[in-house]
Amino acid sequence: MVASAVDHVVPGPSASIPVRLYRPTLDRTAAILFCHGGGFLLGNLETHDAMCRTLANASGRTVVAIDYRLAPEHPFPAALNDAQTVLEWLRREARTLDLDSGHIAVAGDSAGGHIALGLALHCRDVDTPLDHIGLIYPLLDPSGDSASMAEFAQGYMLTASFLEWAWEAYRGDGPTGAWFDLTHGDLHGLPATTIVTAQFDPLRDEGEALARRLAHASVDVASRRYPGMIHGFAGLPQLTPVADEAIEFISTRMSASPISATLTGSHLQGE
């Protein structure tokens, strides 16, 4: 149970954006802007309701979940633009929402991790502060040529063929530019980052490669691989207690982020 879960509608340049605020307490809290997964094609506020409630309670932060526009009708960068619009709204309305505008994190699972990281890179480039990035088995590499992608291409819930289709739909017909392929580029100056990966996940190597790149860029990063798990496990607490353990791992780091964001170094686990 959370203290409250309230829906809002954020005005956007193209369309209104539904969001849901999950408050772990009625007191003022820091915030997490959360982007759901679903391969840019699927997902909404309801599919990730349980995960957002768990994240709010575990972190002590208000989770602001975004129902961003989906591909193929709305290809890149529609989802990223929606996330940016909601972040601007969140900062603008923080006092009204009784949130701490000085401590805002971004997080997401799978394709939502791609959106969250892209948003964090944009924030860094325009000098908009964030205090943490939380990525749960993030989808990052349009090329799909990692060893884990080949090894777990089928038979482990998420398939390589679905991911190929998802990237094609998200790419659309227009130019992509920055923040589409997140396997390259400068990562210096990003806030403290926590990454969860799963052993039997085609996306495993993408997340762990990002952790190494962040460490090389002197970002405070912690990465943990969960043995025996497949893609999507963190949203399945009814099937495995490891789901809540993964959310707790990210939440503990986020709770300490006002301090840890000032540090540098690497804490890579499970590789």
C-alpha positions as CSV (number, residue, x, y, z in Angstrom):
1,M,0.0,0.0,0.0
2,V,1.1,3.6,-0.7
3,A,-0.3,6.6,1.0
4,S,-1.9,7.8,-2.2
5,A,-1.9,7.2,-5.9
6,V,-3.3,10.1,-7.9
7,D,-3.6,10.6,-11.6
8,H,-2.8,13.9,-13.3
9,V,-2.7,15.1,-16.9
10,V,0.3,17.1,-18.0
11,P,-0.2,19.5,-21.0
12,G,2.2,18.6,-23.8
13,P,3.0,20.4,-27.1
14,S,1.3,17.6,-29.1
15,A,-1.1,16.0,-26.7
16,S,-1.8,15.7,-23.0
17,I,0.4,13.2,-21.1
18,P,-1.2,11.0,-18.3
19,V,0.9,10.6,-15.2
20,R,0.3,8.9,-11.9
21,L,1.9,10.0,-8.6
22,Y,2.6,7.3,-6.0
23,R,3.3,8.8,-2.6
24,P,4.8,6.6,0.1
25,T,3.9,9.2,2.6
26,L,1.8,12.4,2.8
27,D,4.9,14.3,3.8
28,R,7.1,16.1,1.3
29,T,9.5,13.7,-0.5
30,A,12.1,13.5,-3.2
31,A,10.8,12.2,-6.6
32,I,11.5,9.5,-9.2
33,L,10.3,10.1,-12.7
34,F,9.6,6.5,-14.0
35,C,9.4,5.4,-17.6
36,H,7.8,2.0,-18.2
37,G,9.1,-0.8,-20.4
38,G,7.4,-2.5,-23.3
39,G,9.7,-2.2,-26.2
40,F,8.5,1.3,-27.0
41,L,5.3,-0.4,-28.3
42,L,3.5,-1.7,-25.2
43,G,2.8,-0.8,-21.6
44,N,1.0,1.9,-19.7
45,L,0.3,3.1,-16.2
46,E,-1.5,-0.1,-15.3
47,T,1.1,-2.6,-16.5
48,H,3.7,-1.1,-14.1
49,D,1.4,-0.1,-11.3
50,A,2.7,-2.8,-8.9
51,M,6.4,-2.0,-9.7
52,C,5.8,1.7,-9.1
53,R,4.1,1.1,-5.7
54,T,7.0,-1.1,-4.6
55,L,9.6,1.4,-5.8
56,A,7.8,4.3,-3.9
57,N,7.6,2.4,-0.7
58,A,11.1,1.0,-0.9
59,S,12.8,4.3,-1.8
60,G,10.6,6.7,0.3
61,R,10.3,8.8,-2.8
62,T,7.2,9.8,-4.7
63,V,7.2,7.9,-8.1
64,V,5.8,9.9,-11.0
65,A,5.0,7.3,-13.7
66,I,4.6,8.5,-17.3
67,D,2.1,7.2,-19.9
68,Y,4.2,8.3,-22.8
69,R,3.2,8.0,-26.5
70,L,4.0,4.6,-28.1
71,A,5.5,3.5,-31.4
72,P,4.9,2.9,-34.2
73,E,2.3,5.7,-34.3
74,H,4.7,7.9,-32.4
75,P,8.4,7.0,-33.1
76,F,11.5,8.4,-31.7
77,P,11.8,11.0,-30.1
78,A,8.1,11.2,-29.0
79,A,8.6,9.2,-25.8
80,L,11.7,11.1,-24.9
81,N,10.0,14.4,-25.5
82,D,7.1,13.3,-23.3
83,A,9.4,12.4,-20.5
84,Q,11.2,15.8,-20.8
85,T,7.8,17.6,-20.8
86,V,6.8,15.8,-17.6
87,L,10.1,16.5,-15.9
88,E,9.7,20.2,-16.7
89,W,6.2,20.1,-15.3
90,L,7.4,18.3,-12.2
91,R,10.0,20.9,-11.5
92,R,7.5,23.7,-12.2
93,E,4.8,22.3,-10.0
94,A,7.0,20.8,-7.3
95,R,5.7,23.2,-4.6
96,T,2.1,22.5,-5.5
97,L,2.7,18.8,-5.5
98,D,4.6,19.0,-2.2
99,L,7.8,17.5,-3.7
100,D,11.4,18.4,-3.3
101,S,12.5,19.9,-6.6
102,G,16.1,19.6,-5.6
103,H,16.1,15.8,-5.5
104,I,14.7,14.2,-8.6
105,A,15.8,10.9,-10.0
106,V,14.9,9.2,-13.3
107,A,14.3,5.4,-13.7
108,G,12.9,2.9,-16.1
109,D,12.8,-0.7,-17.0
110,S,13.7,-2.2,-20.4
111,A,12.7,0.4,-23.1
112,G,11.9,2.7,-20.2
113,G,15.5,2.5,-19.2
114,H,16.5,3.8,-22.7
115,I,14.1,6.8,-22.2
116,A,15.4,7.5,-18.7
117,L,19.0,7.4,-19.8
118,G,18.3,9.6,-22.8
119,L,16.6,12.1,-20.6
120,A,19.5,12.1,-18.1
121,L,21.9,12.8,-20.9
122,H,19.8,15.7,-22.1
123,C,19.5,17.1,-18.6
124,R,23.3,16.9,-18.2
125,D,23.8,18.8,-21.5
126,V,21.4,21.6,-20.5
127,D,22.6,21.7,-16.9
128,T,19.4,20.5,-15.3
129,P,20.3,18.6,-12.1
130,L,19.2,15.0,-11.4
131,D,20.4,13.1,-8.4
132,H,20.2,9.5,-9.6
133,I,19.5,7.2,-12.6
134,G,17.9,3.7,-11.9
135,L,17.9,1.3,-14.9
136,I,16.3,-2.1,-14.7
137,Y,17.6,-4.4,-17.5
138,P,17.8,-1.4,-19.9
139,L,17.3,-1.7,-23.7
140,L,20.1,0.3,-25.2
141,D,21.7,-1.1,-28.4
142,P,19.8,-1.0,-31.7
143,S,22.3,-3.2,-33.3
144,G,21.5,-6.2,-31.1
145,D,24.9,-7.8,-31.6
146,S,25.9,-8.7,-28.1
147,A,26.8,-12.2,-26.9
148,S,23.8,-12.4,-24.6
149,M,21.5,-11.4,-27.4
150,A,22.7,-14.3,-29.5
151,E,22.7,-16.8,-26.6
152,F,19.2,-16.0,-25.3
153,A,17.6,-15.0,-28.7
154,Q,14.6,-17.2,-28.0
155,G,13.2,-19.4,-25.2
156,Y,13.7,-16.8,-22.4
157,M,10.5,-14.7,-22.8
158,L,12.0,-11.7,-24.5
159,T,13.1,-12.6,-28.0
160,A,15.6,-11.1,-30.4
161,S,13.0,-11.0,-33.1
162,F,10.7,-8.9,-31.0
163,L,13.5,-6.5,-30.2
164,E,14.4,-6.2,-33.8
165,W,10.8,-5.3,-34.6
166,A,10.6,-2.9,-31.6
167,W,13.7,-1.0,-32.7
168,E,12.4,-0.7,-36.3
169,A,9.1,0.7,-35.0
170,Y,10.8,3.1,-32.7
171,R,13.2,4.3,-35.3
172,G,10.5,5.2,-37.7
173,D,11.3,7.0,-41.0
174,G,12.8,10.1,-39.7
175,P,16.4,10.9,-38.6
176,T,17.4,9.7,-35.1
177,G,20.3,11.8,-34.0
178,A,21.5,11.9,-30.4
179,W,20.0,9.8,-27.7
180,F,18.8,7.0,-29.9
181,D,21.9,4.6,-29.9
182,L,23.0,4.9,-26.3
183,T,26.0,2.5,-26.6
184,H,28.3,5.4,-27.7
185,G,28.9,8.9,-26.6
186,D,30.2,10.8,-23.6
187,L,28.9,9.7,-20.2
188,H,30.9,12.1,-18.0
189,G,28.9,14.2,-15.7
190,L,26.0,11.9,-15.2
191,P,24.6,11.4,-11.7
192,A,25.0,8.3,-9.6
193,T,23.6,5.3,-11.5
194,T,22.3,1.9,-10.4
195,I,21.8,-0.9,-13.0
196,V,20.0,-4.3,-12.6
197,T,20.5,-7.1,-15.1
198,A,19.3,-10.7,-15.3
199,Q,21.4,-13.7,-16.1
200,F,19.2,-15.1,-18.9
201,D,18.2,-11.9,-20.6
202,P,19.2,-10.9,-24.1
203,L,19.7,-7.4,-22.8
204,R,22.1,-8.5,-20.0
205,D,25.3,-7.5,-21.8
206,E,24.0,-4.1,-22.8
207,G,23.3,-3.1,-19.3
208,E,26.7,-4.4,-18.0
209,A,28.6,-2.7,-20.8
210,L,26.9,0.5,-19.8
211,A,28.1,0.0,-16.2
212,R,31.7,-0.4,-17.4
213,R,31.5,2.7,-19.6
214,L,30.0,4.7,-16.7
215,A,32.8,3.6,-14.4
216,H,35.4,4.6,-17.0
217,A,33.7,8.0,-17.1
218,S,34.2,8.4,-13.3
219,V,30.4,8.1,-12.6
220,D,29.4,6.5,-9.3
221,V,27.8,3.3,-10.7
222,A,26.6,0.0,-9.1
223,S,25.5,-2.9,-11.3
224,R,24.1,-6.2,-10.0
225,R,23.3,-9.3,-12.1
226,Y,20.6,-11.5,-10.7
227,P,21.4,-15.2,-11.2
228,G,18.7,-17.5,-12.7
229,M,16.4,-14.5,-13.7
230,I,14.9,-13.6,-17.1
231,H,13.9,-10.3,-18.5
232,G,10.9,-8.8,-16.7
233,F,11.5,-10.5,-13.4
234,A,11.5,-7.3,-11.3
235,G,7.9,-6.9,-12.2
236,L,6.9,-10.3,-11.0
237,P,7.0,-10.4,-7.2
238,Q,4.3,-13.0,-7.1
239,L,6.6,-15.4,-8.8
240,T,10.0,-14.6,-7.1
241,P,11.1,-12.7,-4.0
242,V,14.1,-11.7,-6.1
243,A,11.9,-9.1,-7.8
244,D,11.6,-7.1,-4.6
245,E,15.3,-7.5,-3.9
246,A,16.1,-5.8,-7.2
247,I,13.8,-2.9,-6.4
248,E,15.3,-2.7,-2.9
249,F,18.9,-2.6,-4.4
250,I,18.0,0.4,-6.6
251,S,16.0,2.1,-3.8
252,T,18.8,1.9,-1.3
253,R,21.1,3.6,-3.7
254,M,18.6,6.3,-4.5
255,S,17.9,6.9,-0.8
256,A,21.6,7.7,-0.4
257,S,22.0,9.6,-3.7
258,P,22.2,13.1,-2.3
259,I,25.5,11.9,-0.7
260,S,26.6,9.3,-3.3
261,A,26.1,11.6,-6.2
262,T,29.0,13.6,-5.0
263,L,31.3,10.6,-5.1
264,T,33.0,8.8,-7.9
265,G,34.0,5.2,-8.5
266,S,32.7,1.8,-9.5
267,H,30.9,-1.0,-7.7
268,L,30.2,-3.7,-10.3
269,Q,28.8,-7.0,-9.1
270,G,27.9,-10.3,-10.7
271,E,30.0,-10.0,-13.9
